[in-house]
Amino acid sequence: ISYSEYPGDYIIRVDTERAELSTYIINGLTVTAAVKNNLISLWWNDEDTIFVFQGQHLTLTEVLDYVRHIVPAR
């Protein structure tokens, strides 16, 4: 499991080639999910931060449950 936060102007790169992509609304924000092989990557942003969560050897349901409980410190 990996979780990172980046400044809003940061450019992230997620390997989405031949990945299964989907979007979800979690805690009022649009979250994009990329499922490729045994790696699931989710990313979303608010006004000034980009959030990235990755889980390997987990189900999409498990990863979404983790993300639902992320509350950034302010």
N, C-alpha and C positions, 0 to 999 in steps of 0.2 A: 504494500500500500504506500502510495506517495501522495502528498498534498502540498501544494505551493500557492503562494499569493504573489502577484506581480503588479507593478504600477500600471494604471490604465492605459498608458501609451506604449507599453511593452508589446512586442510582437512575439506571440507564441507559435510554435510549430508542432502540430499533432499529425501523425501519419494516418491519413484517412483513405489512402489508396486501397481500393477493394474492401473497405471496412463497411460494416452495416451501421448507417447513421440514423439517429432518431433525436427528437427533442422532447423535453418535459418541462413543465412549470413546477418549480420547487421553491418554496418560501417566496413566491411572488416574482421569481427571476426565471428566464428561459435558460435551460441547461441543455447543452448539446452532448450527445453520447456517441462515441465511436467504438464499435466492437470489432476487433480484429484478432483472429487466432484466440489466444487465452489472455489477451490484454484488453481491458475496458478503460477508456479515457473519457472523462467528463470535464467540460469547461463552461464557464459562465462569467459574467461580470456585473458589477454595479457601476455607479457613476465614476469611481476612481480606482477600482481594483479588478484584476482578472484572477479568477480562481481556477486551479487545475487539480483534479483528483484522478489518480490512476490506481487500478487494482488488477492484479494478476491472479489467475486461478480462482476467481470469484464469479458469481453469477451477476447479471445486470441488476437483478432485484437487490442483491446484497450491496452492491456499489451504490445504487440509488438510496438505499436506507442509510448508508454512511453519510452521503451528501445531505440528506434531509436534516441531519443533526449537526451540521457545521454552522457555527455561529461565529463570524469573525470578531476578534477583539477590537474594540474601538476606544 
